[in-house]
Amino acid sequence: MAEMMKASVVHAREDVRYEDIEKPVPKAGEVLIRVKYTGICGSDVPRVNGDACHYFPNVLGHEFSGVVAEVGEGVTRLQPGDYVAGVPLVPCMKCPDCAKGDYSLCKRYSFVGSRQFGSFAEYVCVPEINAVKFDKNIPFEQAALFEPATIALHGLERCEYKGGRRFEGCCF
């Protein structure tokens, strides 16, 4: 019999239930993460209250941190007990854009907490490359904000922002 876990599951528009679902098992190249903290993104709201959910039932959540609980076959960079933050974009790693390292341009990508089950659960499985190890001195609350912080940083870099100067406008 499959092991179970608690998760927040979207069954339909405005229908979210806290229930038992099957605990994921890491496949080759994946890690199973025991979620410690997860954020609610603005993109989660229309997935619950609107028509933006890709399928039902679904487990949302893509801004998270936790502890590696188990590793799948072939995982070499992480081990159980490591503290990690999640990277939600899961590129196909086979297309020309991925081959160039332009993962955000991948047209066959998946996304944790949207196109595959996410972190509004006790556990989430992600590819090894999507788990960023961090120092145990960093609180899980802060590590769960790594992903949204990178979004803000990207915007500042697009604007050629330089710290310590007055912001005069943006380049795009």
Salt bridges, closest charged atoms under 4 A:
GLU3 OE2 - LYS23 NZ 3.42
ASP15 OD2 - ARG17 NH2 2.79
GLU19 OE2 - HIS11 NE2 2.75
ASP20 OD1 - LYS6 NZ 3.38
ASP44 OD1 - ARG47 NH1 3.67
ASP51 OD1 - ARG13 NH1 3.33
GLU63 OE2 - HIS62 NE2 3.97
ASP82 OD1 - LYS133 NZ 3.54
ASP97 OD1 - LYS100 NZ 3.88
ASP97 OD2 - LYS107 NZ 3.25
GLU122 OE2 - ARG34 NH1 3.51
GLU168 OE2 - ARG166 NE 3.84
